[in-house]
Amino acid sequence: MAFSLYDASVANYLQTLGAVSGFLERGLVHFRDKNIDPESMVEARLAPDMLPLRFQIISVAQHSRGAIEGVQSGEFRPPSSKTPYDYAGLQGLVAQTREALEGWTPEAVNALGGRDVVFHLGDHKLPFTAEGFLMSFSLPNFYFHATTAYDILRTNGVPLGKRDFMGRLKMKKS
């Protein structure tokens, strides 16, 4: 069986987005149980010079759905760090991202292979192929921001473990 661009990108995005949705929900339950306003977590950070939970979740969406859409259009731009979301809005963003990615078929994603993609960062333009962009830029960023969001919640007392981050595994069917 050949390993495809869809398998390497969208299938992995969906697995981790499911986990992100789950750990955000566990966070909400924890905060309610402990009488902590979940809105106080939206701007929570691991360190003063790191961006908050809000940006981490926006980036998870941008480096998954936004990455596939960027490959399709040939252009990708980083997300705005100023987009206002409350906790429920972040959960909604993850759900919308999953729904949009579920609409992509393996055939449609695999057909994007070989395309040129330009990453615009201010005045800089970084040229990629679709495969190079998704594998060397999008996926590492996606996992970084998903991990950082998990770590922010974990640092703030949400009882999470490794399985919460991994999401639903792609087990062999009997």
N, C-alpha and C positions, 0 to 999 in steps of 0.2 A: 504494500500500500504506500503510495506516495504521500508525503507530508506537504500540505498545501499552504498557501498564503492565508487562507481563511482559518485553517487549523492553528497556524502560528499566531494569528492576531485575534480575530473576532471570537473564536472559541475561548481563548484565554481571557479576553476582556470580559466576556459574559460570566465566566466562572468567578472571576475576582469581583466583578460588579455585584454578583449575588452575595458574595461575602461582605462587601462594603455595606450593602443594604441591610444585611443581617446584623453587622456590628453597630451600625447607626441605630437600629431598632433596639438592640440590647442596651445601648447607651441611653436611649430615651427612657426605657423601663427603669434602668438604674437611677437616673437623675430624678425621676418621679418618686421612686421608692425612698430616696434619700432627701427629698424636698429640695433638690437643686434645680434651679431654673435652667432648662436646656439651652436657652438663649445665651447664657453665660459661657457656654462651651463653643459657640460659633467663632469667637475670637480667641479661643485658647491656643497656646503655642507650646512647643517643646522648649524653645529657647527664645530669648528676646529678639534675636536677629533672624528668626524663621517666620515664615508666613503662617497665618492661623488655619484652623480646621476648615473654615469657609473656603479658603484658597485651595487647600489640599483636595477637597471634594470637587470643586470647579475644575481643577487640573485633571483629576481622574476622568471626568467627563470629556474634557478637551483632548486628552491623550488617548482616548478610545474612540468614541463616536466622532469627535472632531478630527482625529487622525485619519479615519477611513474617509470621511467627507473631504478632508484635505487632499488625500491621494486622488480621490475622484475629480476634484476641481483643479488639482495641480498646485495648490497653494495652501500653506498652513501658517497660522499666526498663534502666538501664545495667548492664553486667556487673560482677561483683565483681572487684576487683583482687587478691583474696586466694586465688583458686582455684589449688590446687597442681597443676601439670602438669610432667612432665619433657619432654625434647625429643621423645621418641616419642609422648608423650601429646598434644603440640601437633600433631604430624603426624596423629594419629588424629582430633583434633578437626576439623581441616580436612577430612579424608576424610568424617567423619560429616556435616559441614555440607554438603558437596557432594552427598552421597547424599540427604540430606533435601530439598535444593533441587531435585534432579533429579526428585523425586517430584511437584513442583508442575507442573500443566499450564498452558499459557497461558490457557486458559479460566477456570481456578480463580483465577489471580492477577488477571486482568482483571476478574473479578467482584467483587474487593475494592475497586475504584475507587469513590470517593465516600464511603467509610466514615469515621467519626470515629476518631481515634487520640489517646490521651492519653499524653504522655511524662511519666513520674513521675521527678522528680529531687529526692530528699529530700522536703521539704514542698511543693515547687513542682509544679504541673501545667501542662504546656504543651499546648494543644489544636492538633491538626492534622487535615487530611483525609489520607486514605491517600496521595494523590498528593503533597501538600505534605510529608508526613513522609518518604516514600521519596526524593523528589527533592532536597529542601533540607536534610534532616538525615541520613538513613541513608546514602545514596550518598557524600556528602562525607566522613562519618566512616569509612565502609568504606575508601575510597581513602586517606585519611590514615593509618589504621592499617596497611594493606597496604604502603604506601610506607615507613612508619617501620620495619616489620619487615624489609623489603628493605634499607633503609639500615643497620640494626643489623648484619645479616649482612655486607653489603658493607664496612662500616667495620671489621669483624673479619676481613677478608681473604678472604672467600668471593668467588671470581671470577665475578661476576654482571655482566650488561649489560642494556641496555634491553629487549631481546627476552625476557629472563628474566622481566621484570616484566609485559610485555604479554600473555603467554600466547598461546593459539591464537586467531588472528584469524578473523573471520567473513567469509571470502572469498566472492565471488560464485561460484556453481556454474555450470560451463559446460554 
